[in-house]
Structures are given as C-alpha cells and as structure tokens.
Amino acid sequence: MSQAVACPLCAAPAEIVWQDDFCHVIFAGEHLYPGFCRVIWKQHVAEMTDLTLNEQRHLLNVVFTVERALRTLQQPTKINLASLGNMVPHLHWHVIPRWTDDSHFPDPVWAPVRRNGTIHPAPSLQDLRDQIDHALAELTAA
Amino acid sequence: MSQAVACPLCAAPAEIVWQDDFCHVIFAGEHLYPGFCRVIWKQHVAEMTDLTLNEQRHLLNVVFTVERALRTLQQPTKINLASLGNMVPHLHWHVIPRWTDDSHFPDPVWAPVRRNGTIHPAPSLQDLRDQIDHALAELTAA
C-alpha cells in the first residue's frame, strides 16, 4: 500500500513491550506520563470499523489487558483510553494511567498543562510484559 | 450506591438518540462539534475492565455502531474515540467525527483551538437512530 510506505506506525517500534501477529504494545515515550502505553494494530487501517468483528475483539482484548495490567501494577486514579489518529491515520490506542496530582488532571492529557504535576514512574518492562501475558492467558481461558 | 446519587451520568439524559437496557446514546451538546455523540453505560462503573467480557462487547458494539453511523451519514475525515472519565468516573465513550477544517484538527478536541473552524452540522436525530438500528441489526445477524 503506497500510503503505508510513509506511515511511521507501519515501521516496527524500537522497543516493544509485547507483541503478537496482529499488534504491538509500546511505551509511548511521553515524559510527563512514563506509564502511557500505545497499542498499535500492525496492518495499516484507519478506523475500528475497518476491522472485522474478530479483529476488533482481538485488538480490544489487548487494549483492556494493558488497562488491567496498569491498574494492577500502578493503581492509578483513572485509566484514559483513546483512539484518535488525526495526525497518523493508522489504527492505534492510547492507554494512559492518570492520577489526581498529574500535570493535567482532571483534564485530558491533550489539554493545556494545569500544574507542575507528579510524574509517576512507569512499571518495569518485564513486570508489564508478565502482567499482559498473565491477563491474556486468563482471558483466553475464560 | 451512594456514589451514584451525586453522579450526573446516572440521571436519564434529557434527549436520547438511542437506548437499550444497558446504555444511552446522546448528542454531547458540544457547539463546535454538533455530531459529537456520547455512549453512556447505564450502571455506575468507572472502567472498561470493571465490566464483564459480554458487557464490554455490548458497549463496544454500540460505540462502533455509532462510529459506523456517523461515517455513513457524515463522511468525516476521521473518527475519534475516547473513554476518559476523569471528571465524571462513570463509564462513557466519546465518538467524535472530525474534519481537516474543524477547530482543532489534527489535534484532539481537548487541545487549544487552532482556528475558527467549520462547524459541521449534526445528522438528524431520526437519521442517526435509523442508522444505529440498521447497523446493530446487521451486527446481530453477523
């Protein structure tokens, strides 16, 4: 696909937290939110409704598994989920652990900064990977 | 639940686009984005991972049905999906049709306004309702 050639999300990420044949999980590299994860669908499509039902379910199983892993490892005040893709129309999800004392709370992280907020450290790569494997195994067994 | 008593999303919305036993669909009433819809889970829970698998699937079927309906009726440049809930931790989804000439594109709608953008009219209540019914019926038959 010619559109995919120039797409930064079509390239394999430098550091991968977790992957299977269909998606990558990475740390987003947002310095105010070190635990901010991104789940990237490997195929170059734009919208959730461009996927089949089974593909939608698989991607969301991974998204919610990352949510569950972050809740277990970090006990954030709230999880924020978003699939925007205005800048890069290649399907991906933001999974963002939020705390009342972070830089933007209760606003979304895309709003202007509200305060010099606490930067909550990310979980370790290995802990997050283990939690995702564990939660996905539970899901598959359910 | 005592926490639900003070929750604005526990009250029945004034104007309902579509509903079933589990969720409401409404227009969000955002003046720059008249087609911006909100899908509200009726029960007072905070996170997607507080739902059962079947509940997650049902809610997302409705969210993606609204996405599909807006794509069909309005041909936006992109759909934005988000479940944030920092201000009101009662599970709800934003389904936002976006255009390159809207007030914030390509930023999220929560970022500072970029321009005096085009305000794309909402679909009619009846058209949206019909599209949701149609798309959900297709989904159930799939």
Interface residues (C-beta under 8 A of the other chain):
Chain A: A46 E47 M48 T49 L53 Q56 R57 L60 F64 E67 R68 R71 T77 K78 I79 N80 L81 A82 S83 L84 G85 N86 M87 P89 R98 F105 P106 D107 P108 W110 A111 P112 L139 A142
Chain B: A46 E47 M48 T49 L53 Q56 R57 L60 F64 E67 R68 R71 T77 K78 I79 N80 L81 A82 S83 L84 G85 N86 M87 P89 R98 F105 P106 D107 P108 W110 A111 P112 L139 A142
